[in-house]
C-alpha cells in the first residue's frame, strides 16, 4: 500500500505497539522490568506494585495492559491497571483453600 507523503498506510497503522517491559516476581515483591533503551525507556519505579513490601503476593499473569496478582495476605485476587492505577479486588471463594490447592489465572480486557 502506498500513501501520500506524511500519511500512514493502513498496514503501518495496525502495527503492534512496542513492548515497554514486563512484570517479574522477586523475593521483595513484584517489579516492573523495562525492555526499551532510552529515550523511550520507562523507569523501573513508574509502575510500582500496589501490594505492600511486607505482604505476600504471587504474580499470576499480565495481558492487555492488566496485571493479575494473588494477594495471599488478604486471600484476594487483584486486577490492576498499572497505567491508570485502577484496582479491582476479588475475594477468593469461601471454602477454597488457596494454600493447599494449586491454581493459576489469566486476565483479559473487554473490547472497546
mmCIF file of the C-alpha atoms, coordinates in Angstrom:
data_MODEL
# 
_entry.id   MODEL 
# 
loop_
_atom_site.group_PDB 
_atom_site.id 
_atom_site.type_symbol 
_atom_site.label_atom_id 
_atom_site.label_alt_id 
_atom_site.label_comp_id 
_atom_site.label_asym_id 
_atom_site.label_entity_id 
_atom_site.label_seq_id 
_atom_site.pdbx_PDB_ins_code 
_atom_site.Cartn_x 
_atom_site.Cartn_y 
_atom_site.Cartn_z 
_atom_site.occupancy 
_atom_site.B_iso_or_equiv 
_atom_site.pdbx_formal_charge 
_atom_site.auth_seq_id 
_atom_site.auth_comp_id 
_atom_site.auth_asym_id 
_atom_site.auth_atom_id 
_atom_site.pdbx_PDB_model_num 
ATOM 1   C CA . UNK A 1 1   ? 0.000   0.000   0.000  1.00 0.00 ? 1   UNK A CA 1 
ATOM 2   C CA . UNK A 1 2   ? 1.166   3.497   -0.700 1.00 0.00 ? 2   UNK A CA 1 
ATOM 3   C CA . UNK A 1 3   ? 0.061   6.787   0.737  1.00 0.00 ? 3   UNK A CA 1 
ATOM 4   C CA . UNK A 1 4   ? 0.859   10.438  0.080  1.00 0.00 ? 4   UNK A CA 1 
ATOM 5   C CA . UNK A 1 5   ? 3.955   11.712  1.907  1.00 0.00 ? 5   UNK A CA 1 
ATOM 6   C CA . UNK A 1 6   ? 3.356   12.165  5.620  1.00 0.00 ? 6   UNK A CA 1 
ATOM 7   C CA . UNK A 1 7   ? 0.316   9.850   5.795  1.00 0.00 ? 7   UNK A CA 1 
ATOM 8   C CA . UNK A 1 8   ? 0.329   6.382   7.329  1.00 0.00 ? 8   UNK A CA 1 
ATOM 9   C CA . UNK A 1 9   ? -0.814  3.386   5.372  1.00 0.00 ? 9   UNK A CA 1 
ATOM 10  C CA . UNK A 1 10  ? -3.390  1.002   6.876  1.00 0.00 ? 10  UNK A CA 1 
ATOM 11  C CA . UNK A 1 11  ? -0.639  -1.566  7.418  1.00 0.00 ? 11  UNK A CA 1 
ATOM 12  C CA . UNK A 1 12  ? 1.555   0.923   9.310  1.00 0.00 ? 12  UNK A CA 1 
ATOM 13  C CA . UNK A 1 13  ? -1.409  1.964   11.434 1.00 0.00 ? 13  UNK A CA 1 
ATOM 14  C CA . UNK A 1 14  ? -2.080  -1.659  12.532 1.00 0.00 ? 14  UNK A CA 1 
ATOM 15  C CA . UNK A 1 15  ? 1.469   -2.431  13.661 1.00 0.00 ? 15  UNK A CA 1 
ATOM 16  C CA . UNK A 1 16  ? 1.830   -3.947  17.102 1.00 0.00 ? 16  UNK A CA 1 
ATOM 17  C CA . UNK A 1 17  ? 2.892   -1.434  19.751 1.00 0.00 ? 17  UNK A CA 1 
ATOM 18  C CA . UNK A 1 18  ? 6.359   -1.892  21.281 1.00 0.00 ? 18  UNK A CA 1 
ATOM 19  C CA . UNK A 1 19  ? 6.798   -3.941  24.462 1.00 0.00 ? 19  UNK A CA 1 
ATOM 20  C CA . UNK A 1 20  ? 7.634   -1.404  27.164 1.00 0.00 ? 20  UNK A CA 1 
ATOM 21  C CA . UNK A 1 21  ? 8.640   -4.058  29.680 1.00 0.00 ? 21  UNK A CA 1 
ATOM 22  C CA . UNK A 1 22  ? 7.289   -6.840  31.840 1.00 0.00 ? 22  UNK A CA 1 
ATOM 23  C CA . UNK A 1 23  ? 6.494   -7.583  35.462 1.00 0.00 ? 23  UNK A CA 1 
ATOM 24  C CA . UNK A 1 24  ? 8.573   -10.063 37.401 1.00 0.00 ? 24  UNK A CA 1 
ATOM 25  C CA . UNK A 1 25  ? 8.254   -11.630 40.802 1.00 0.00 ? 25  UNK A CA 1 
ATOM 26  C CA . UNK A 1 26  ? 11.168  -11.262 43.220 1.00 0.00 ? 26  UNK A CA 1 
ATOM 27  C CA . UNK A 1 27  ? 11.768  -12.014 46.889 1.00 0.00 ? 27  UNK A CA 1 
ATOM 28  C CA . UNK A 1 28  ? 10.912  -8.420  47.822 1.00 0.00 ? 28  UNK A CA 1 
ATOM 29  C CA . UNK A 1 29  ? 7.766   -8.123  45.693 1.00 0.00 ? 29  UNK A CA 1 
ATOM 30  C CA . UNK A 1 30  ? 6.567   -7.626  42.124 1.00 0.00 ? 30  UNK A CA 1 
ATOM 31  C CA . UNK A 1 31  ? 8.623   -5.262  39.966 1.00 0.00 ? 31  UNK A CA 1 
ATOM 32  C CA . UNK A 1 32  ? 8.428   -3.728  36.501 1.00 0.00 ? 32  UNK A CA 1 
ATOM 33  C CA . UNK A 1 33  ? 11.400  -4.556  34.250 1.00 0.00 ? 33  UNK A CA 1 
ATOM 34  C CA . UNK A 1 34  ? 11.750  -2.115  31.301 1.00 0.00 ? 34  UNK A CA 1 
ATOM 35  C CA . UNK A 1 35  ? 12.887  -3.533  27.951 1.00 0.00 ? 35  UNK A CA 1 
ATOM 36  C CA . UNK A 1 36  ? 13.388  -0.451  25.783 1.00 0.00 ? 36  UNK A CA 1 
ATOM 37  C CA . UNK A 1 37  ? 16.507  1.683   25.517 1.00 0.00 ? 37  UNK A CA 1 
ATOM 38  C CA . UNK A 1 38  ? 16.494  5.434   26.158 1.00 0.00 ? 38  UNK A CA 1 
ATOM 39  C CA . UNK A 1 39  ? 14.978  7.833   25.384 1.00 0.00 ? 39  UNK A CA 1 
ATOM 40  C CA . UNK A 1 40  ? 11.829  5.650   25.281 1.00 0.00 ? 40  UNK A CA 1 
ATOM 41  C CA . UNK A 1 41  ? 12.773  3.594   28.346 1.00 0.00 ? 41  UNK A CA 1 
ATOM 42  C CA . UNK A 1 42  ? 10.145  3.554   31.094 1.00 0.00 ? 42  UNK A CA 1 
ATOM 43  C CA . UNK A 1 43  ? 11.770  3.978   34.553 1.00 0.00 ? 43  UNK A CA 1 
ATOM 44  C CA . UNK A 1 44  ? 11.739  0.977   36.937 1.00 0.00 ? 44  UNK A CA 1 
ATOM 45  C CA . UNK A 1 45  ? 9.586   2.746   39.529 1.00 0.00 ? 45  UNK A CA 1 
ATOM 46  C CA . UNK A 1 46  ? 6.959   4.028   37.068 1.00 0.00 ? 46  UNK A CA 1 
ATOM 47  C CA . UNK A 1 47  ? 4.683   1.046   37.707 1.00 0.00 ? 47  UNK A CA 1 
ATOM 48  C CA . UNK A 1 48  ? 5.035   0.359   41.424 1.00 0.00 ? 48  UNK A CA 1 
ATOM 49  C CA . UNK A 1 49  ? 3.159   -2.663  42.744 1.00 0.00 ? 49  UNK A CA 1 
ATOM 50  C CA . UNK A 1 50  ? 0.050   -1.827  44.791 1.00 0.00 ? 50  UNK A CA 1 
ATOM 51  C CA . UNK A 1 51  ? 0.952   -4.670  47.200 1.00 0.00 ? 51  UNK A CA 1 
ATOM 52  C CA . UNK A 1 52  ? 2.993   -3.599  50.218 1.00 0.00 ? 52  UNK A CA 1 
ATOM 53  C CA . UNK A 1 53  ? 6.533   -4.909  50.636 1.00 0.00 ? 53  UNK A CA 1 
ATOM 54  C CA . UNK A 1 54  ? 5.611   -6.948  53.728 1.00 0.00 ? 54  UNK A CA 1 
ATOM 55  C CA . UNK A 1 55  ? 2.575   -8.598  52.112 1.00 0.00 ? 55  UNK A CA 1 
ATOM 56  C CA . UNK A 1 56  ? 2.742   -11.981 50.383 1.00 0.00 ? 56  UNK A CA 1 
ATOM 57  C CA . UNK A 1 57  ? 1.738   -11.935 46.740 1.00 0.00 ? 57  UNK A CA 1 
ATOM 58  C CA . UNK A 1 58  ? 2.025   -14.074 43.611 1.00 0.00 ? 58  UNK A CA 1 
ATOM 59  C CA . UNK A 1 59  ? 2.108   -12.729 40.077 1.00 0.00 ? 59  UNK A CA 1 
ATOM 60  C CA . UNK A 1 60  ? -0.457  -14.745 38.091 1.00 0.00 ? 60  UNK A CA 1 
ATOM 61  C CA . UNK A 1 61  ? -0.196  -13.027 34.719 1.00 0.00 ? 61  UNK A CA 1 
ATOM 62  C CA . UNK A 1 62  ? -0.254  -9.920  32.547 1.00 0.00 ? 62  UNK A CA 1 
ATOM 63  C CA . UNK A 1 63  ? -2.242  -9.312  29.388 1.00 0.00 ? 63  UNK A CA 1 
ATOM 64  C CA . UNK A 1 64  ? -3.858  -6.388  27.570 1.00 0.00 ? 64  UNK A CA 1 
ATOM 65  C CA . UNK A 1 65  ? -2.259  -3.883  29.943 1.00 0.00 ? 65  UNK A CA 1 
ATOM 66  C CA . UNK A 1 66  ? -3.666  -5.544  33.079 1.00 0.00 ? 66  UNK A CA 1 
ATOM 67  C CA . UNK A 1 67  ? -1.800  -7.372  35.836 1.00 0.00 ? 67  UNK A CA 1 
ATOM 68  C CA . UNK A 1 68  ? -3.324  -10.250 37.827 1.00 0.00 ? 68  UNK A CA 1 
ATOM 69  C CA . UNK A 1 69  ? -1.955  -10.766 41.349 1.00 0.00 ? 69  UNK A CA 1 
ATOM 70  C CA . UNK A 1 70  ? -2.928  -13.160 44.126 1.00 0.00 ? 70  UNK A CA 1 
ATOM 71  C CA . UNK A 1 71  ? -2.656  -11.241 47.416 1.00 0.00 ? 71  UNK A CA 1 
ATOM 72  C CA . UNK A 1 72  ? -2.289  -14.169 49.810 1.00 0.00 ? 72  UNK A CA 1 
ATOM 73  C CA . UNK A 1 73  ? -2.099  -11.983 52.938 1.00 0.00 ? 73  UNK A CA 1 
ATOM 74  C CA . UNK A 1 74  ? -5.720  -10.946 52.257 1.00 0.00 ? 74  UNK A CA 1 
ATOM 75  C CA . UNK A 1 75  ? -6.958  -14.014 50.313 1.00 0.00 ? 75  UNK A CA 1 
ATOM 76  C CA . UNK A 1 76  ? -7.814  -11.738 47.379 1.00 0.00 ? 76  UNK A CA 1 
ATOM 77  C CA . UNK A 1 77  ? -7.224  -11.639 43.659 1.00 0.00 ? 77  UNK A CA 1 
ATOM 78  C CA . UNK A 1 78  ? -6.182  -8.197  42.442 1.00 0.00 ? 78  UNK A CA 1 
ATOM 79  C CA . UNK A 1 79  ? -6.737  -6.969  38.876 1.00 0.00 ? 79  UNK A CA 1 
ATOM 80  C CA . UNK A 1 80  ? -4.513  -3.908  38.457 1.00 0.00 ? 80  UNK A CA 1 
ATOM 81  C CA . UNK A 1 81  ? -4.123  -1.434  35.599 1.00 0.00 ? 81  UNK A CA 1 
ATOM 82  C CA . UNK A 1 82  ? -0.598  -0.061  36.188 1.00 0.00 ? 82  UNK A CA 1 
ATOM 83  C CA . UNK A 1 83  ? -1.077  2.859   33.770 1.00 0.00 ? 83  UNK A CA 1 
ATOM 84  C CA . UNK A 1 84  ? -4.183  4.304   35.455 1.00 0.00 ? 84  UNK A CA 1 
ATOM 85  C CA . UNK A 1 85  ? -3.619  2.784   38.911 1.00 0.00 ? 85  UNK A CA 1 
ATOM 86  C CA . UNK A 1 86  ? -7.163  1.383   38.873 1.00 0.00 ? 86  UNK A CA 1 
ATOM 87  C CA . UNK A 1 87  ? -7.605  -1.736  41.021 1.00 0.00 ? 87  UNK A CA 1 
ATOM 88  C CA . UNK A 1 88  ? -10.327 -4.341  41.380 1.00 0.00 ? 88  UNK A CA 1 
ATOM 89  C CA . UNK A 1 89  ? -10.098 -6.735  44.315 1.00 0.00 ? 89  UNK A CA 1 
ATOM 90  C CA . UNK A 1 90  ? -11.965 -10.028 44.295 1.00 0.00 ? 90  UNK A CA 1 
ATOM 91  C CA . UNK A 1 91  ? -12.272 -12.218 47.394 1.00 0.00 ? 91  UNK A CA 1 
ATOM 92  C CA . UNK A 1 92  ? -11.365 -15.875 46.974 1.00 0.00 ? 92  UNK A CA 1 
ATOM 93  C CA . UNK A 1 93  ? -14.432 -18.143 47.202 1.00 0.00 ? 93  UNK A CA 1 
ATOM 94  C CA . UNK A 1 94  ? -15.426 -19.371 50.666 1.00 0.00 ? 94  UNK A CA 1 
ATOM 95  C CA . UNK A 1 95  ? -14.201 -22.883 51.345 1.00 0.00 ? 95  UNK A CA 1 
ATOM 96  C CA . UNK A 1 96  ? -11.475 -22.649 48.705 1.00 0.00 ? 96  UNK A CA 1 
ATOM 97  C CA . UNK A 1 97  ? -8.145  -23.328 50.383 1.00 0.00 ? 97  UNK A CA 1 
ATOM 98  C CA . UNK A 1 98  ? -5.705  -21.295 48.287 1.00 0.00 ? 98  UNK A CA 1 
ATOM 99  C CA . UNK A 1 99  ? -2.793  -22.546 50.357 1.00 0.00 ? 99  UNK A CA 1 
ATOM 100 C CA . UNK A 1 100 ? -3.486  -26.237 49.640 1.00 0.00 ? 100 UNK A CA 1 
ATOM 101 C CA . UNK A 1 101 ? -4.921  -26.112 46.100 1.00 0.00 ? 101 UNK A CA 1 
ATOM 102 C CA . UNK A 1 102 ? -2.614  -25.112 43.237 1.00 0.00 ? 102 UNK A CA 1 
ATOM 103 C CA . UNK A 1 103 ? -4.223  -22.580 40.911 1.00 0.00 ? 103 UNK A CA 1 
ATOM 104 C CA . UNK A 1 104 ? -3.366  -20.142 38.138 1.00 0.00 ? 104 UNK A CA 1 
ATOM 105 C CA . UNK A 1 105 ? -5.162  -17.307 36.436 1.00 0.00 ? 105 UNK A CA 1 
ATOM 106 C CA . UNK A 1 106 ? -5.376  -15.060 33.420 1.00 0.00 ? 106 UNK A CA 1 
ATOM 107 C CA . UNK A 1 107 ? -6.871  -11.657 32.741 1.00 0.00 ? 107 UNK A CA 1 
ATOM 108 C CA . UNK A 1 108 ? -8.398  -10.142 29.589 1.00 0.00 ? 108 UNK A CA 1 
ATOM 109 C CA . UNK A 1 109 ? -9.659  -6.665  28.813 1.00 0.00 ? 109 UNK A CA 1 
ATOM 110 C CA . UNK A 1 110 ? -13.075 -6.342  27.169 1.00 0.00 ? 110 UNK A CA 1 
ATOM 111 C CA . UNK A 1 111 ? -13.081 -4.963  23.620 1.00 0.00 ? 111 UNK A CA 1 
ATOM 112 C CA . UNK A 1 112 ? -13.906 -1.273  23.403 1.00 0.00 ? 112 UNK A CA 1 
# 
